[in-house]
Amino acid sequence: MSYDVEKPDEQWRTELTPAEYAVLRQAATEPAFTGEYTDTKAEGVYSCRACGAELFTSRTKFDSHCGWPSFFDPKDTDAVELIEDRSHGMLRTEVRCARCGSHLGHVFAGEGYATPTDQRYCINSISLRLATDGEV
């Protein structure tokens, strides 16, 4: 798939920290309960750390106690790309930024959370940047 923002690998490596690069460009996962937005209650918009595309809002963020920020819906349906992920012997749905293809996390359905969608977008904090309502 082609993306609106495409850069050579060397440029991504220059623009991102090694930890950001590992998650965003190599689909790694940050350790649970270590991300800066896991427990954040601030209101605002969460954007892709790699390209700045707006992905989620604080209105859809909820406490799932899974160790990563959780959202029940993206800001816009077209903001994210969902891809079948069969890595690690599991069948999951990977969530990527639709603008640059960066790995964000995974989405899970049917877990019984009391949200309007019964979905949990489990997103790596390091994949996001929060602009609080005063900054937006």
N, C-alpha and C positions, 0 to 999 in steps of 0.2 A: 504494500500500500504506500502511496506517496502522501506526504504531509505538507502542510503550509510552511512549516519551519523544518528545514532539513540542513544539517551541517555535517561536515566530515568528522569522523571519530576524534581526530586530533584536536579539533576545535572544542568539541564537547569536553574533552579531558582538560583543556585549558580553562574553560569557563566554570567548570564544576569542581568541587572538592573531591578527593578520592572517595569519600563515603557517599556523596551525592551521586557521583558517576556510577558507583557500584549498584545503587538502588535504581536510579532513573534509567540508566543505559544498559545495565547488565541484569536487571530484574532480581537483584538481591533483596533481602528483607532486613530492615533494621531490627535490633533486639527489642522484644516486647517491653513495654513500660519505660522506654528510654527516650522517646521522641518528645520534642518540645510542645507539640499540640495535643498530646494524649489526654490531658486533663484540662485543657484551656476552655474557659467559658466566655471569652471575649467575643463580641459580636462583630461580624465582618464577612469578607469574602476570601476563600482559600483559592489561590492560584497555583498553577504549575511552576515549580521552582526552576525548571529548565527554560521555559518559554514565556511565562507570564499569563497564559490563558486562564480565564476564570473557570473554576471547576465545581466548587461546592460553596455553600453558605453556612453560616453558623445556625441558621434556622432549621437545617436538616441534620445537624450534628447531634448525636445522642451518646449517652454513657452505656457502652456494651460491656465494659470491664474486660475487654479482650487484650488490652495492651497497646492498641493502636487507635488513632482517631477513627470514629465510625460515623457514617452519614447514611441516611435512608434514601437519599436521592441526589443526583448531581444537579448543579445549578440549571443546566440545560441538557436535554437528552443528547444533543450533538456534541457536548463538551468532552465526553469520554467515548472510548472505543472498547468494546468488550470482545475478548478473544478466548477461545477454548485453551485451557492450560492443562496438559497431561504430565507435567513434571512431578518428580518426587513420588511417583506411583499413585498419584491422586488425579481426580477429574475436578478441576476448578475453573472459574471464569476470571481471567486476568482483566484488570482495568488499566487502560493506557490513556494518556492525554491524546485527544483526537487531533490536536494541532501539531504536536511534535513527535508523537509516538513513544514518549517516555513512560516507563513503568511506574504505576502509582500504587498498586496493591491488588486486591481481589474483591469480588462481590459474592455474597452468599445470600441465599433465599430460604425461606421456610424455617427459620430458626426460632420463631415464636416471639420475637421482640414486638412490643406494643407500639409499632410505628405504622404510618399510613401505607407503606409499601411492603412490609415484612421482608425488607432487604437490608443487608448490612454491607455497605461499601467500607471495607477494612483497608485503610490507606496509610502508607508510611508517612510519618510527619516530615521526614527529610525530602519527600517529593513535593511538599507544599510550602507556600509562603502565605501568611495571613496578613491581609490589610484590614485593620479594624475600621469600624464605621466612620470614625473621625478621619481616617486616611483615604477612604475610598472616594 
